[in-house]
């Protein structure tokens, strides 16, 4: 018999389509999840023209479990992120780097028949995350990718409580990066185009705020140890070379299809590191959720119904840069 559920897909002309997906009866450690909320990420915009189910910031309730499921129970609140599977045997997997597995299954590269813009999904227990009890589903959804991505960047940069951390951009990623860095005890400095988001950035934990539109140089006193770049397009890299501390790290975390063109000599002379990264591996993703719950880190969400009209309005707000700061789709039943 199996399961049939509603999904929302991209299409050749970029129009979101309502469809259905069929999954066979659960096997192994598969889990049937009834979706309650889905975060909406700009990566979803990139796949609007693909014949695939959209969404990768899924949260829901366990509705049924397969024969090999060990820990999850019916009724548990769970979420999933960008990665759905890995081989579990290669050196990357065995060392906690399953996000780099040659056989990894990622959103946009595998499992095209299901996503988080849907009524249900079927995923392996191994790649589902049980939510801390104090974390609401609507707040957990954006953490699954946006939160995971910026938390991963802070981790890979070896950020410590004594670090001076710069955040470029106050949007879906940036407003979470500010909170994580601030709650880690960091001296958190925010850069944004104008002063319009200064109050929000300060409330979220920024100690300093600098508007960069039309600016040709920055005077911020102490230099930045770690710079997290969250803007949807690449910044003027020349602007930030002069504020980086020696041996500092630059972490670009948003998606850009443009080549990275960055001043060369400052990297050599100051021993700077450019650190790539995607979302957290599973252990770190669990830590991220626990950290967010403990320190009451929450996204600022705009809610939309999980239907064609709601999805279209949400994506339109996102594409027109009118989202403050994270769109979340809410199941209607």
Secondary structure as GFF3:
##gff-version 3
##sequence-region A 1 333
A	DSSP	beta_strand	3	9	.	.	.	ID=ss1
A	DSSP	beta_strand	17	23	.	.	.	ID=ss2
A	DSSP	beta_strand	30	40	.	.	.	ID=ss3
A	DSSP	alpha_helix	42	46	.	.	.	ID=ss4
A	DSSP	beta_strand	57	65	.	.	.	ID=ss5
A	DSSP	beta_strand	77	80	.	.	.	ID=ss6
A	DSSP	beta_strand	83	85	.	.	.	ID=ss7
A	DSSP	alpha_helix	91	94	.	.	.	ID=ss8
A	DSSP	three_ten_helix	98	100	.	.	.	ID=ss9
A	DSSP	beta_strand	105	106	.	.	.	ID=ss10
A	DSSP	beta_strand	120	124	.	.	.	ID=ss11
A	DSSP	three_ten_helix	125	127	.	.	.	ID=ss12
A	DSSP	beta_strand	129	130	.	.	.	ID=ss13
A	DSSP	alpha_helix	137	142	.	.	.	ID=ss14
A	DSSP	pi_helix	143	147	.	.	.	ID=ss15
A	DSSP	alpha_helix	148	156	.	.	.	ID=ss16
A	DSSP	beta_strand	164	168	.	.	.	ID=ss17
A	DSSP	alpha_helix	174	183	.	.	.	ID=ss18
A	DSSP	beta_strand	187	192	.	.	.	ID=ss19
A	DSSP	three_ten_helix	195	197	.	.	.	ID=ss20
A	DSSP	alpha_helix	198	204	.	.	.	ID=ss21
A	DSSP	beta_strand	208	211	.	.	.	ID=ss22
A	DSSP	beta_strand	224	229	.	.	.	ID=ss23
A	DSSP	alpha_helix	237	241	.	.	.	ID=ss24
A	DSSP	beta_strand	244	252	.	.	.	ID=ss25
A	DSSP	alpha_helix	265	269	.	.	.	ID=ss26
A	DSSP	beta_strand	273	274	.	.	.	ID=ss27
A	DSSP	alpha_helix	282	294	.	.	.	ID=ss28
A	DSSP	beta_strand	301	305	.	.	.	ID=ss29
A	DSSP	alpha_helix	308	319	.	.	.	ID=ss30
A	DSSP	beta_strand	326	330	.	.	.	ID=ss31
###
